[in-house]
Each structure stands twice: as structure tokens, then as C-alpha cells.
Amino acid sequence: MSSADIRGKEVTGRRETTERGAGNGNGAVNSLVRVLAEGRLKPKAKEQEVLDVATEYFLKHGYLGASINEMARSSGISKESIYRYFSSKQQLFEAVIGRELVEYRRSLDRLDSMLRGMDLRSALITVAETILGVITTDRTLALRRLIFDEATRSPEIGQHYYKIGPGRAYEVIESVLETHPHRSDFDLPKLARHFTALLSWRITLERQCAVRAAPTAAEITEIASPLVDDFMKAFLRPK
């Protein structure tokens, strides 16, 4: 069996394990995220309205500061309408997280077919630009602050976010490396994590500390290209 076959079996096994794990806990919210991501179901108009209101309210007041009663009163949506779709504040919060991450997940999923026709460097640059385009926005940073704060009290909130966001990004990067010939002393999971760390650590810290504003599309391209070159020099060996 070739090393490529072995790597392929390892990746498949990890994905199957991840999918099985995704079914544990947060069942209703995971189901909502799954059907949204697959495009099989659109939220009802009223449900969409509830999520719109809840998103802005959570971003403004935080999770602990949010009250369903106040949310209903300030938005004009009845409390009954909120509870018709979501049984608790936590479930509503989880659904808000899920919906916000669906587009990120879709953008990564759409890359799969595109990346196969590119050389490795171009594929990695495309992945880098896609990820940076999401994680550097003000909205994403505000959402992550909410998630991380609540995860200290409710770990399942953080776990839910990790599966949909970073977990999916790792899978895409592993897939790129799996389907594009390369040589390395590192296995696919380590390469994916090194790439993500190199890509996101500094710019995320700068954004969180208000050292820099959200980068433009042109600035993201300027960041991505040399970063991919550094990654390839450091972690990949010429064939």
C-alpha cells in the first residue's frame, strides 16, 4: 500500500470519527445547522426574524446580559414567537452561532472542487484568503468573544463552534494536502494545524488588540501569498 493510500485512509477515518462525534449533544441545533449548510431547508420567515433579532441582541448585550423578555420587548417580537422555535436562551444562542458559521462552512465546502484543478501553492493561497476573509471581520471577532466567554460556563457551546468552524477548516487543508503531491516530515493533521496557526495567529491577535483595522481584499492577498511561501519552505520538501 502506498503512503498516499495510507494518508487517505487516515483522513477518512478521522472524518468518520468527527461525524459520529458531531451527533453527541446539541442535537436540535446540530440538526438546524446541518440542514442550513446542506441547503435542504430554509428557516421560516418568522424563525429567520427571531434569529436576526437575537444575533444583534447577543452581540450588543452578551450572553449573560441577554434576556428573552427584554429581547422580545425591545424588538417587538412576542416572547411566544421566540419560544415557538427555541426552548431556551442557550438553544437560541447556539442557533445564532450555527447560522453565523453556516456561510463560513459553505465557503469552505465550495472550495473542494475548485482546489483540485490548482497547483498546491495556488490552492493553499485560495484557502488562506478564504479563511482570512472571514476571521478578520468585526462581526466574527465579536461573535468569537461571545462564544469564548460562554464556553467557560457551557463547554458544549465552544465544542459546537469548534466542530463547525476550525474543525472544518482543518479538514479542507488536509484535503488539499492529501490530493496535491508533496513531501514532508509532518503528517496531514500537523501540517493543517501548523498552516492555520501561521495563517491566523498574528492577524487575529492584532485585530483583537485593535492594532489594525479589518484588512481589505487586496491586503488579504498580500498577507496570504508570502505566508504560503513561508509555510511551503518550512514544512514541505521539494520532490
ZIZIUR-V899022 format. One record per backbone hydrogen bond with DSSP energy under -0.5 kcal/mol. NH is the residue of the N-H (numbers start at 1). CO is the residue of the C=O. Records with the same first field share a line. If there is no record, write none. Layout:
NH: CO / CO
This chain:
6: 2
7: 3
8: 4
9: 5
10: 6
11: 7
12: 8
13: 9
14: 10
15: 11
16: 12
17: 13
18: 14
19: 15
20: 16
21: 17
22: 18
23: 20
24: 21
25: 23
30: 26
31: 27
32: 28
33: 29
34: 30
35: 31
36: 32
37: 33
38: 34
39: 35 / 36
40: 35
41: 35
48: 44
49: 45
50: 46
51: 47
52: 48
53: 49
54: 50
55: 51
56: 52
57: 53
58: 54
59: 55
60: 56
61: 57
62: 58
65: 61
66: 63
71: 67
72: 68
73: 69
74: 70
75: 71
76: 72
82: 78
83: 79
84: 80
85: 81 / 82
86: 82
92: 88
93: 89
94: 90
95: 91
96: 92
97: 93
98: 94
99: 95
100: 96
101: 97
102: 98 / 99
103: 99
105: 101
106: 102
107: 103
108: 104
109: 105
110: 106
111: 107 / 108
112: 108 / 109
114: 110
115: 111
116: 112
117: 114
118: 115
123: 119
124: 120
125: 121
126: 122
127: 123
128: 124
129: 125
130: 126
131: 127
132: 128
133: 129
134: 130 / 131
135: 131
136: 132
137: 134
141: 137
142: 138
143: 139
144: 140
145: 141
146: 142
147: 143
148: 144
149: 145
150: 146
151: 147
152: 148 / 149
153: 150
154: 150
157: 154
158: 154
159: 155
160: 156
161: 157
162: 158
163: 159
164: 160
165: 161
167: 162
169: 165
170: 166
171: 167
172: 168
173: 169
174: 170
175: 171
176: 172
177: 173
178: 174
179: 175
180: 176
183: 237
191: 187
192: 188
193: 189
194: 190
195: 191
196: 192
197: 193
198: 194
199: 195
200: 196
201: 197
204: 200
205: 201
206: 202
207: 203
208: 204
209: 205
210: 207
211: 206
212: 206
220: 216
221: 217
222: 218
223: 219
224: 220
225: 221
226: 222
227: 223
228: 224
229: 225
230: 226
231: 227
232: 228
233: 229
234: 230
235: 231
236: 232
237: 183
